[in-house]
Amino acid sequence: MTTQVNSRARISAQRFSATATLRASRRRRRGAGRGRCPKPRGPAAEPGALAGLSASHGRLRRRGPAHRRARGRAAAVRRRGSAHRDPATPVSSRRMAALRALVASRLAVTAAFAPRPGLCALPFGGAAQSPRAAFHASAPRPVARVAVVLSGCGVYDGTELHEASSILVHLSRAGAEVQIFAPDIPQMHVIDHTKGQPSEGETRNVLTESARIARGKITDLAKLSAANHDAAVFPGGFGAAKNLLCCIAPVLAAKVLRSVEVTVGHEQEEGGRWPHAGTAQVIKALGAKHCVTGVTEAHVDRKNKVVTTPAFMCDTAFHHIHDGLGAMVSKVLELASK
């Protein structure tokens, strides 16, 4: 029994030795066929380290498992080199390079869908759009083109400053394209707003004074063309009566359009809350219709396309007047879009 076991052990040992020799021979042939260690393709590898690895790889190639380790290191160097990344280049720069490549590919796709010459779409009533604007349907466009007509600067001899400012804020928030106008004429007179009395011997120009509100971006009223605008807004103030058509803003509409519907708020003073309530009777005398509304409301005459709000005809807190002016602007833009 012992002799048989020893015989089997010797046979197994011989087979193992033959197998190991065959495997080592195959490894040597594979190593010899590949030649020297592959060099990295990129600039990332350091020449000194690469030369040392190549020299050691030549000696380790015949050592079996050691050769595999050296070959693994060489593959790692090759992978790092193929990425073409410079260690001195920040990560953010590499990311920006990738982002530029991505954007370039997107623009190439956009160009492929751009309209061909002779097929550019035309907007309604305007000039031809650019290919990019035609492709992007979400290109920003103004809600409406609105002319704001001022009559000076100051409630007693020009435009009511808070009303004008509030109207401009609401128009801006709605995305309207605004152009401000005022007549290039002398004011009727100049009022000292600390006393509420005329300043003797002082004269001012309506256009020059209105430019204070417009921050200098203003045009002579004589150049206003209805064809270039979808709506016109006249802020309140005694300047509308003194420097424009001798009447306040709602009465201005009543004087021009006899059957128009307007509002100045309530028709009774109600203990001083509506100190200018008598204006409603003037509107009726001109053949127009007065509609009673609250200070935060706006009345719309859809037939004549006129929108009015009481504003400072009511003695109340400023934020209520601001809300009423916002309602008016909203209705004006709604009419302009139809």
C-alpha positions in Angstrom: 0.0 0.0 0.0 2.8 2.4 0.9 4.7 1.6 -2.3 1.5 2.4 -4.3 1.0 5.7 -2.6 4.6 6.8 -3.1 4.4 5.9 -6.8 1.2 7.9 -7.2 2.9 10.9 -5.5 5.9 10.7 -7.8 3.7 10.6 -10.9 1.7 13.6 -9.6 4.9 15.5 -8.9 6.2 14.8 -12.3 2.9 16.0 -13.9 2.9 19.2 -11.9 6.5 19.9 -12.8 5.8 19.3 -16.5 2.7 21.6 -16.3 4.7 24.3 -14.5 7.5 24.1 -17.1 5.0 24.3 -20.0 3.3 27.4 -18.5 6.6 29.1 -17.9 7.6 28.4 -21.5 4.4 29.9 -22.7 4.9 33.0 -20.6 8.4 33.5 -21.9 7.2 33.2 -25.5 4.4 35.7 -25.0 6.8 38.1 -23.3 9.4 37.7 -26.1 6.7 38.3 -28.8 5.6 41.6 -27.2 9.1 43.0 -27.1 9.9 45.9 -24.9 7.5 47.6 -22.5 4.9 49.8 -24.3 5.5 53.5 -24.0 2.7 55.8 -22.9 1.1 57.9 -25.6 0.4 61.1 -23.7 2.5 63.7 -21.9 1.4 62.6 -18.4 4.3 60.0 -17.8 7.6 61.3 -16.5 10.5 60.3 -18.7 12.7 59.2 -15.8 10.2 57.0 -14.2 9.3 55.5 -17.6 12.9 54.7 -18.4 13.4 53.0 -15.1 10.3 50.9 -15.5 11.3 49.9 -19.1 14.8 48.8 -17.9 13.4 46.8 -15.0 10.7 45.3 -17.2 13.3 43.8 -19.5 14.9 42.0 -16.5 11.7 40.9 -14.9 10.2 39.6 -18.1 11.7 36.1 -17.6 10.7 35.8 -13.9 7.1 34.5 -14.3 4.7 36.2 -11.8 7.1 39.2 -11.5 6.7 39.8 -15.2 2.9 40.1 -14.8 3.3 42.7 -12.1 5.7 44.8 -14.3 3.3 44.4 -17.2 0.4 45.7 -15.1 2.4 48.8 -14.1 3.2 49.4 -17.8 -0.5 49.1 -18.7 -1.4 51.6 -16.0 1.2 54.1 -17.4 -0.2 53.5 -20.9 -3.7 54.2 -19.8 -2.7 57.4 -18.1 -0.8 58.5 -21.1 -3.7 57.8 -23.5 -5.9 60.3 -21.6 -3.7 63.2 -22.7 -4.1 65.0 -19.4 -1.5 67.3 -18.1 -1.0 67.0 -14.3 -0.3 70.8 -14.2 -3.7 71.6 -15.8 -6.4 72.3 -13.2 -9.4 70.1 -13.0 -11.7 73.1 -13.7 -9.8 73.8 -17.0 -10.3 70.2 -18.2 -14.0 70.4 -17.3 -14.3 73.7 -19.2 -12.7 72.0 -22.3 -15.2 69.2 -22.1 -18.1 71.7 -21.7 -16.9 73.7 -24.8 -16.9 70.5 -26.8 -20.4 69.7 -25.7 -21.7 73.2 -26.6 -20.0 73.0 -30.0 -21.9 69.7 -30.7 -25.2 71.3 -29.7 -24.7 74.4 -31.9 -23.8 72.1 -34.8 -27.2 70.4 -34.4 -29.0 73.8 -34.1 -27.3 74.9 -37.4 -28.6 71.8 -39.1 -32.2 72.8 -38.3 -31.8 76.5 -39.2 -34.1 77.7 -42.0 -32.5 77.7 -45.4 -32.1 81.0 -47.4 -35.4 82.1 -48.9 -37.4 80.2 -46.3 -37.0 82.5 -43.2 -40.2 83.0 -41.4 -41.7 86.4 -41.0 -43.4 87.6 -37.8 -46.8 89.3 -38.0 -46.3 92.9 -39.0 -42.6 93.0 -38.5 -39.2 92.3 -40.1 -37.7 88.9 -40.7 -36.5 86.9 -37.7 -33.0 85.6 -37.5 -32.5 81.8 -37.9 -31.8 81.4 -34.2 -34.9 83.4 -33.2 -37.0 81.4 -35.6 -35.6 78.1 -34.2 -36.1 79.1 -30.5 -39.8 79.9 -30.2 -39.1 81.2 -26.6 -37.1 84.2 -27.8 -38.1 87.2 -25.6 -40.5 89.7 -27.1 -42.1 92.8 -25.5 -45.7 92.4 -24.3 -46.6 95.8 -25.8 -45.0 99.1 -26.9 -46.3 101.8 -24.6 -45.9 105.5 -24.7 -46.0 107.3 -21.3 -46.8 111.0 -21.6 -45.6 113.3 -18.8 -46.5 116.9 -18.1 -43.7 118.1 -15.8 -42.4 117.0 -12.4 -44.5 117.7 -9.4 -48.2 117.2 -8.5 -49.1 120.9 -8.5 -47.5 122.0 -11.7 -46.6 118.8 -13.6 -46.9 115.0 -13.4 -47.7 113.3 -10.0 -44.3 111.7 -9.4 -45.6 108.7 -7.5 -48.1 107.8 -10.1 -45.6 108.0 -12.9 -43.1 105.9 -11.0 -45.7 103.3 -10.1 -46.9 103.0 -13.7 -43.3 102.6 -14.9 -42.7 99.9 -12.4 -45.8 97.9 -13.4 -45.0 98.3 -17.1 -41.4 97.1 -16.5 -42.5 94.1 -14.5 -45.0 93.1 -17.3 -42.2 93.2 -19.9 -43.6 96.2 -21.9 -41.4 98.3 -24.1 -41.7 101.9 -22.8 -40.9 105.2 -24.4 -41.5 108.4 -22.4 -42.7 111.7 -24.0 -43.4 115.3 -22.9 -44.1 118.5 -24.8 -41.2 120.9 -25.3 -43.1 124.0 -24.1 -42.9 126.3 -21.0 -44.9 125.3 -18.0 -48.0 127.3 -17.2 -46.3 128.4 -14.0 -44.0 127.0 -11.3 -45.5 126.1 -7.9 -43.5 126.1 -4.7 -44.5 122.7 -3.3 -43.6 123.6 0.2 -46.2 126.4 0.2 -48.5 125.4 -2.6 -48.2 128.8 -4.2 -46.7 130.1 -7.5 -43.1 131.1 -7.5 -42.9 134.6 -8.9 -40.5 135.3 -11.8 -39.6 131.6 -12.3 -40.1 129.7 -15.5 -39.5 126.0 -16.4 -39.7 123.8 -19.4 -42.1 120.8 -19.4 -39.7 118.5 -21.3 -36.8 119.5 -19.1 -38.7 118.9 -15.9 -40.2 115.6 -17.1 -36.7 114.4 -17.9 -36.1 114.2 -14.2 -38.6 111.4 -13.9 -37.4 109.7 -17.1 -33.8 109.8 -16.0 -33.0 111.7 -19.1 -34.4 109.2 -21.6 -37.3 111.3 -23.0 -38.6 112.4 -26.4 -40.4 115.5 -27.5 -44.2 114.8 -27.6 -44.3 116.2 -31.2 -42.4 113.1 -32.4 -45.0 110.6 -30.9 -46.5 108.4 -33.6 -49.5 106.2 -32.9 -48.3 103.7 -35.5 -45.2 103.0 -33.3 -47.1 102.2 -30.1 -49.9 99.9 -28.9 -51.0 102.1 -26.0 -50.5 105.5 -24.4 -50.6 106.2 -20.6 -51.1 109.6 -19.0 -50.2 109.7 -15.3 -52.2 112.1 -13.1 -51.2 115.5 -11.7 -52.3 119.1 -12.3 -49.7 119.4 -15.0 -52.1 117.4 -17.3 -54.6 120.2 -16.9 -52.1 123.1 -17.0 -49.7 122.0 -19.6 -51.5 119.5 -21.9 -55.3 120.1 -22.6 -56.5 122.1 -19.6 -58.0 119.0 -17.9 -56.8 116.2 -15.6 -56.1 112.7 -17.0 -59.7 111.2 -16.8 -61.3 114.4 -18.0 -58.8 114.5 -20.8 -60.4 111.3 -22.2 -63.9 112.7 -21.6 -63.0 115.8 -23.6 -61.6 113.9 -26.5 -64.2 111.0 -26.6 -67.6 112.3 -25.8 -69.2 109.0 -25.0 -66.3 107.5 -23.2 -66.6 105.7 -19.8 -64.1 106.8 -17.1 -63.7 106.9 -13.3 -62.3 109.2 -10.7 -63.5 107.1 -7.9 -66.6 108.0 -5.9 -69.1 110.9 -6.5 -69.4 112.0 -2.9 -66.5 113.3 -0.7 -67.5 110.9 2.1 -65.9 112.9 4.9 -62.8 114.0 3.0 -61.8 110.6 1.7 -62.7 111.7 -1.9 -61.8 115.4 -1.9 -62.0 115.7 -5.7 -65.4 113.9 -6.0 -66.8 117.0 -7.8 -64.8 116.0 -10.9 -67.4 113.3 -11.6 -70.0 116.1 -12.4 -67.6 117.7 -14.8 -67.2 114.4 -16.7 -70.9 114.0 -17.0 -71.2 117.6 -18.2 -68.9 116.8 -21.1 -71.2 114.0 -22.2 -69.1 111.1 -20.9 -70.2 108.5 -18.4 -68.7 108.3 -14.9 -68.4 104.9 -13.3 -68.0 104.6 -9.5 -65.0 102.4 -8.5 -62.7 101.8 -5.5 -59.2 103.1 -5.3 -57.6 99.7 -6.0 -59.8 99.1 -9.1 -59.7 100.2 -12.7 -62.5 100.7 -15.1 -62.3 99.5 -18.7 -64.3 101.0 -21.6 -63.8 98.2 -24.1 -65.6 100.0 -26.9 -63.3 103.0 -26.8 -60.3 101.1 -25.3 -59.8 103.5 -22.4 -58.8 102.4 -18.9 -58.9 104.7 -15.9 -58.3 104.4 -12.1 -58.9 106.9 -9.3 -55.3 107.0 -8.0 -54.7 110.2 -5.8 -58.3 111.3 -6.3 -58.7 109.3 -3.1 -56.9 110.4 0.1 -55.5 107.0 1.2 -52.3 105.1 1.7 -49.9 105.0 -1.1 -49.9 101.2 -1.5 -53.6 101.2 -2.3 -52.9 103.7 -5.1 -50.0 101.6 -6.3 -52.4 98.6 -6.5 -55.0 100.5 -8.4 -52.4 101.7 -10.9 -51.2 98.1 -11.3 -54.8 97.0 -12.1 -54.9 99.8 -14.8 -51.6 98.8 -16.4 -52.8 95.1 -16.4 -56.0 96.0 -18.2 -54.2 98.3 -20.7 -51.8 95.5 -21.7 -54.7 93.1 -22.0 -56.4 95.4 -24.5 -53.1 96.0 -26.4 -52.6 92.3 -26.9 -56.0 91.9 -28.7 
